[in-house]
Amino acid sequence: MATPPTAPYDNPQKHRRGLRRIGHALSFALEGLLAGWQGVAFRQEVMAAVVLLPLSLYVGQTWSEIALLSGSVLLVLIVELLNSGIETVVDRISHEWHDLSKQAKDLGSAAVLLSLLLCATIWCSALYSRYFS
């Protein structure tokens, strides 16, 4: 019978409090954004966001429309970063082809596709409502 460990793994990151904890969390988030920037898809989506986020202020007629338009753009970026994280973890485990690795990557890609479709639907609806109705 295996003996349980005497002490659980103690992560020094968990002992930080206050501004020091926030500073470390911010630095990790910025490192994540820089890692995401290495991906072509994320860079393309950021370029689209640079155009669409200010445009949402013009197209949206109320604060809730502006929030919906800009939120849909930010959602695409968020899902793309999560997809990149999934792909990175799968690649770390192994580069050899495996059904579950393919499935994990495909599910991440499907999530990105759905976020893009949602964003496009919201933007097309807002543009139609503003200019054609």
C-alpha positions as CSV (number, residue, x, y, z in Angstrom):
1,M,0.0,0.0,0.0
2,A,1.3,3.4,-1.0
3,T,2.1,5.9,1.8
4,P,0.4,9.3,1.3
5,P,2.6,12.3,1.1
6,T,3.4,13.8,4.5
7,A,2.8,17.4,3.4
8,P,0.9,18.6,0.4
9,Y,2.7,20.5,-2.3
10,D,3.3,24.0,-1.1
11,N,3.1,26.6,-3.9
12,P,4.9,29.7,-2.9
13,Q,2.7,31.7,-5.2
14,K,-0.3,31.0,-2.9
15,H,1.2,32.9,0.0
16,R,1.4,36.3,-1.7
17,R,-1.2,38.9,-0.5
18,G,-2.3,42.4,-1.4
19,L,-0.6,44.4,-4.0
20,R,2.3,42.0,-4.4
21,R,-0.2,39.2,-5.4
22,I,-1.9,41.5,-7.8
23,G,1.4,42.6,-9.3
24,H,2.5,39.0,-9.9
25,A,-0.9,38.1,-11.4
26,L,-0.6,41.1,-13.7
27,S,2.9,40.0,-14.8
28,F,1.6,36.5,-15.5
29,A,-1.3,37.9,-17.5
30,L,1.0,40.1,-19.6
31,E,3.3,37.1,-20.3
32,G,0.2,35.2,-21.4
33,L,-0.7,38.0,-23.8
34,L,2.8,38.0,-25.2
35,A,2.6,34.3,-25.6
36,G,-0.7,34.7,-27.4
37,W,0.8,37.3,-29.7
38,Q,3.1,34.6,-31.1
39,G,0.1,33.0,-32.7
40,V,-1.0,34.3,-36.1
41,A,-4.7,33.9,-35.5
42,F,-4.5,35.9,-32.2
43,R,-2.5,38.7,-34.0
44,Q,-5.2,38.8,-36.8
45,E,-8.0,39.0,-34.2
46,V,-6.2,41.7,-32.3
47,M,-5.9,43.7,-35.5
48,A,-9.6,43.3,-36.1
49,A,-10.3,44.3,-32.5
50,V,-8.2,47.5,-33.0
51,V,-10.7,48.5,-35.7
52,L,-13.9,47.1,-34.2
53,L,-13.6,48.3,-30.6
54,P,-13.6,52.0,-31.5
55,L,-16.2,51.4,-34.2
56,S,-18.5,49.9,-31.6
57,L,-18.8,53.4,-30.1
58,Y,-20.1,54.6,-33.4
59,V,-22.3,51.7,-34.4
60,G,-23.9,51.1,-30.9
61,Q,-26.8,53.4,-30.2
62,T,-27.0,52.7,-26.5
63,W,-24.5,51.7,-23.8
64,S,-25.8,48.1,-23.9
65,E,-25.4,47.9,-27.7
66,I,-21.8,49.2,-27.3
67,A,-21.1,46.7,-24.6
68,L,-22.6,43.8,-26.6
69,L,-20.5,44.8,-29.7
70,S,-17.3,45.3,-27.9
71,G,-17.9,42.3,-25.6
72,S,-18.3,40.0,-28.6
73,V,-15.0,41.1,-30.0
74,L,-13.3,40.6,-26.6
75,L,-14.9,37.2,-26.3
76,V,-13.2,36.1,-29.6
77,L,-9.8,37.1,-28.1
78,I,-10.5,35.3,-24.9
79,V,-11.6,32.1,-26.6
80,E,-8.5,32.3,-28.9
81,L,-6.2,32.5,-25.9
82,L,-7.9,29.6,-24.2
83,N,-7.6,27.6,-27.5
84,S,-3.9,28.4,-27.7
85,G,-3.5,27.2,-24.1
86,I,-5.2,23.9,-24.9
87,E,-2.9,23.5,-28.0
88,T,0.2,24.3,-25.9
89,V,-0.7,21.7,-23.3
90,V,-1.5,19.0,-25.9
91,D,1.8,19.8,-27.7
92,R,3.7,19.6,-24.4
93,I,2.4,16.2,-23.7
94,S,3.4,14.8,-27.1
95,H,3.7,15.8,-30.7
96,E,2.7,12.3,-31.9
97,W,-0.8,12.0,-33.4
98,H,-3.4,10.7,-31.0
99,D,-7.2,10.7,-31.2
100,L,-7.7,12.5,-27.9
101,S,-5.1,15.2,-28.8
102,K,-6.8,15.8,-32.1
103,Q,-10.2,15.9,-30.3
104,A,-8.9,18.5,-27.7
105,K,-7.5,20.7,-30.5
106,D,-10.7,20.3,-32.6
107,L,-12.9,21.3,-29.6
108,G,-10.8,24.4,-29.0
109,S,-11.0,25.3,-32.7
110,A,-14.8,24.8,-32.6
111,A,-15.0,27.2,-29.7
112,V,-13.1,29.8,-31.6
113,L,-15.4,29.3,-34.6
114,L,-18.5,29.7,-32.5
115,S,-17.2,32.9,-30.9
116,L,-16.4,34.3,-34.4
117,L,-19.9,33.4,-35.6
118,L,-21.5,35.0,-32.5
119,C,-19.4,38.1,-33.0
120,A,-20.3,38.3,-36.7
121,T,-24.0,37.8,-36.0
122,I,-24.0,40.5,-33.4
123,W,-22.2,43.0,-35.6
124,C,-24.3,42.2,-38.7
125,S,-27.5,42.6,-36.6
126,A,-26.3,45.9,-35.2
127,L,-25.2,47.2,-38.6
128,Y,-28.5,46.2,-40.1
129,S,-30.5,47.7,-37.3
130,R,-28.6,51.0,-37.5
131,Y,-28.4,51.5,-41.3
132,F,-31.2,49.4,-43.0
133,S,-34.2,49.4,-40.7
